[in-house]
Amino acid sequence: MPANRSTAFRRTFAAMAALPLLALAACGYGSESKDNDTSKVAAEGKKLSADTVRIGYFPNLTHATALVGDQEGLLQKELGGTKATYSQFNAGPAEIEALNSGSIDIGWIGPSPAINGYSTTDGKGLRIIGGSASGGVKLVVNPDKVTSLKDIKGKKIATPQLGNTQDVAFLNWIAEQGWTVDAQSGKGDVSVVRTDNKITPDAYKSGSIDGAWVPEPTASKLVAEGGKVLLDEADLWPDKKFVITNIIVSQKFLAAHPDVVQAVLRGSVKTNTWINANPDKAKAAANTKLQELSGKPLPANVLDPAWKSIQFTDDPLASTLNTEAAHAVKAGLLKKPKLDGIYDLTLLNKVLTAEGKTTVDDAGLGVK
């Protein structure tokens, strides 16, 4: 069976009936957001039905569609006279709260916060309207302590946070080995050490952990410190694909401004096309944006392998989101959510058809 994954999340649980929901946090670091407009491209041409569209994303490689689309002006180009403004978030809770409050209209975000954001509003807050990225999650270990997968038993392995998608993925993989771990405490045949991605490399260097199941670029940072990739989570999924980043929209904004939403999706599709056709230029553009946002770029020995492990795709890979939710339920970290209607891929499929691309499927979880 495929294991569950996604990016590093900043909160753990929200109560839902007797069981907690998945952590809202997504694939970034920290919990603060930056509500600063980073766009440099002027809005030119015919204005759509809204003066402005407010877009949120993480300063992270798994959100490279948004990074590159912002940096290169590819999203703004499709919006014409409607201005795109951008806010950066370092965790899922802040972005979901911003979407629910109307501070942003559209966002790039990981699967667990999308599931939680949909569930906690009884299906009234957001829709997933497109895909963005797949992959980019690895089990990296200290080769002096771990030489094979069976050696993981008895070791201390970090995940980004209790209940985030990498944590659930690792718990699911552990169960498939026939080992047992208490999901809440992380104690058992393997010690699951919940560690913020910002400090995981230092924890590895100090020897306080023996490895980590983490997203990029943390995985490549560990490799740069001498770690070895023992398992790429993509190898556990059919066709080696699983969702790590989606595009979400406020249902209110979608109903009021479908033309704007379609323009953003067209910009995303064209950005992914450009990324896949120009990987070196796209990688450089993403790193330039990261440098602007964080103050320094990723070094080549981290950027290059991290970039290679991420696939940029318009397909939201809906069946894998459903599987991820099932893994969380199995681990006891999530009450079975009602995901019917979480997807609305109507506008995306219109864009894909117009671009001569194959349409995508919502795995039966679309708006009826």
N, C-alpha and C positions, 0 to 999 in steps of 0.2 A: 504493500500500500504506500501511497505517497506520504511524506511527512509534511507537517505544517510549518510555514515560515513567515516572513515579512520583515520588516524593519524594526528598530529599537524604539520602544515606546516609553513615554515619560510618566504615565500614571499606571496604577495597577487595576483596581477593580471598582465597579459601581454596582450597587445592590440591584438585584432583579429577582423578585420572589425570594426563595430560600438560597439561591445560588448567585455568585457574582458574575458579572459580564466580563468579557475580555477587556484588557487594558485599552483605553482609548488612544494611548500614545502611538505614534507611527514610527517612521524610520529615521528620525533625526536625533538630535542631542539636546538635552536640557528641556525647559518647559516654556521659556519666554518666546514672544513673537516680536517681529519688527514690522511695525505698520508704516514703513516708509516706501514710497513709490520709487522703484529702481529703474523704471522705464526711461529710455533716452530717445526713443523713436517717436516722432510727432504723429498725432492722429491726422490723417489727410484723406480727403475724398468724401464720399457720401456717408452721412451719419445713419446708423441703424436706429432701432426703436429705443435705445438707451443712450444717454450722453456718455456714460462711463460703465465699464465692467471691472469689478474688483476681483483680482485673481490671487489666490494664495498657493504657496508651494514651500518645500523645504530646501535649504541650501545643502543638497545632498546628491550624490551621483545617481541614486535611484529615481530622482526627480529631474533627470537631465533633459527630458522633453521640455519641461517648463524653463529650466535654466537656459537652454539653447534658444528656445523660442522667444524668451525675453531678451537675451543678449543680442541675438541676430535680428530682432524685430519681426520675426516670422509670424508671431501671433497678431501683433499690431497691424501688419500689412493686410490681413484678412478682415480686420475690423473696420478698416477705412477711417471715417470721421468719428467713430465711437472710440474713446480713449481707454486703453487698458492701463490700469494701475496695479501694482504688485505689492504684496506683503509676504514676508518670509516667516515661517513658523518652525520651531524646533521640536514640536511634539504635537501629537494628534489632538489632545484635549483642547488646546488653544485654537486650533484650526476649526474643529467642530463647533466650538462655542462661537467663534467668529462667524461661521456660516449661519448658525441658528439665530444669532443676533442681527444679522444683516450687515455685518462689517465687511464680509466678502461675499461674493456671489458664486464663484466657481473655485475649486481647489484640486490640487494633486495631493493624494493621501494614500496611506497603506490600507490593506484590507480590514484589519481588526477595528480601527476607528470608524471605518465606513459601516461595518456591521453594527457596531455599538451605537453610532450616531443614528442609524436607521431604526434600531430596536428601541432605543430610549425615547424616541418621539412617536412611537407607535406607527412607524412607517410614514410619518408626515413631514419629516425634516429635509431629507436629501434623496437624490437618486444618483446611482452610478451611471454615467453616460458614456464612458469610454475607458479604454485601457491605456497604459503608458509603458510599463516595464515588467519584465519577468526575470527571475533568477537573482544572482548576486548574493547568495547566502552559503557559507561554508563552515565546516567543522575543522578548526585549525588547532593543532596540538604541539606540545613540546616533544620533539622526536627523541629526546633522551629518556622520556618517561613513558611515552606511548608509541608503539610501533605498529599496532594493528587495531582494528575496530573492537576486538574482544578485550583489548587492554583498557578500554574506557571504563569498564566495571571497576569500581573502587576509587576512581579518580575524581578530581574537582574540576568541573567544567562550567564555565560562565555562560549565561544567556543575558540578553540586555535587561530584562525585567520580568517579574512574575506576571504571567498571562499574556505577554506580548506574542507576536506570531512566531518568532524564533524560539521562544520558551516552549510554546505548545508543540512546535515541530520537534524539538529535542525530546520532550516528554513522550510524544507519540513514537519516536524512533526507539527510545529506551524500552517502552512497552513491547515493541515488536521484537526486541532482542530477548524477551522473556524475563527482563529485570523489573524490579518494582522501585518506585520512588513516590514519596508523599508529595503531591503536587504543590501544596501550600508551603511546606517547610523546605522542600528540595532535598530532604534527607532520604537515604535508601541505598540501593546497590550502586548508585552514582550520586555524588554530591553536586546538585545543581545550584550554582552560586550566582544569584542575580546581581549583575554588575553593570553600572552605566557604561555605555560604549566609550565615553570620554576617558575613563580610567582603566578600561580592560587591558590596553597595552602595558600600562605600568604594573597592573596586577600580574600579568604574565611575566614581565621582567623580574619581578620580585619573587616569583615562585609560589605565590599564594593561590594560583590556579594552574591547572595542568593543560588547559586548552579552553576553547570557546566555540560556541555555535552562534555565529554572528553575521550580520550583513556587511556589504562593502560600504565604505572603504576600510572598516575596522579589520576585516579578515586579512586584507593585504598589508595593513599596518603590522599585524601579528607576524605575518610571513617575513616582513622586513626586519623583524626582531629575532628571526631564526626559527619561527614556527613552520610547521609542515601542514599542508592541506591534506587531511585524512579522508574527507568526504565533501563532495559538492552536492548540496541538497537537490540541485536540478536532476541528478542521476536517480532520484527517488520518485520522480514524477513522469507520467506518460508524456512522450515527446520532449522530455526535459524542460517543460514549461510550467510555471506556476506564477500567479499574480503577486507582485510586490508593490505596485503602485497603480492606482485607479484615478480617474477624473470624476469628481462629484460636483453636483450643482444643487443649490437651494431650489426646492420645488416651486416656491413663489416666483423666483427669478425665471425659472424654466417656463412657467405658465405665462408670465408677462412678456418675456423677451426671447422667444424661441429663435428668432433670427440672429440675435447676438450669440446665443449658445452654439448655434450651428456654425457661426463664423469662428468661434474659439476652437471648436472641434475640427474645422477645416484647417485652421492654423496648426493644430496639434498633429493631424495626419500629415500635413506637408512638412512639418518639422521632423517627424519620425522618418519620413522618406529621405529628407536631406541628411539626417544623422546616419542612416544606414548606407547612403551612397557616398558619404564623405566622413568616415569615422575619425580620421586624424584631425580634420578641421573641427568637427563637432566636439571631440574630446578637448581640444584646445579652447573652444568657445565656452564649454561648461566650466573648465578650470579658471578661465578669465573671470567668469561670473562669480565663481566661488571665492576667488581672491578678492574681488570687490566687496563681497558680502561678509567674508570672515577675516580679511586682512592678510591672508597668505594662501598661496595655491597648494595643491597636493603635489608632493615630489613625484618624479617619474616612476620610481620603484614601487609606489603605491597606486598612482593613477592608472598606469598602463594595465596591470593585471586586473584591477578592479573594474575598469571599463570593459575589458574583454569578457567578463563573466556576466554582464548585464545585457539582456536582449530588449530592444525597444520595439514595442508592438502596439498597434491600435486595438487589438483584441483584449477585452477585459478578462478573458480566461475564466468565465463565470463558473464553470464546473469546479475549478480549483478553489475558488472562494467558498463554495458550498462544502467542499471536502475539508477545508481548513476549519470552518465552523464546526463540522462534525467531530474533528479531532479535539477541539476545545471542549465540546460537550463530553466526549469520551474520557477526557482527563479530569472532568469534574470542575472545570474552570468556567463553564458557561452553561446557562440554562438554554435549552434548545430554542434558538431564535426563529421568528417568523420572517423569512426573507422574501416571501412572495412580493413582487413589485419593487424590489430594491433596484432593479435595472430598468432604464429606458434607453434603448439603443436605436430608437427610431431615427434621430437626427444623425447619429454617427453613420448608420447604414446608408442614409441619403448621401452623405459626404463620400463614403467609400465607393458607392455606385458611380457618383459623378467623377471620381478620380480613377475609375476603371479598376478598382480593387475589390477583393472578395468581401462580402458582408460577413458579420460576426453574429454569434449566437448568445442568448442570455440564459441558457441551460434551464429554461422553464421558469425563471425567476423574474421575468419581465412584467411590466405593466400590462394588465389585461384590457 
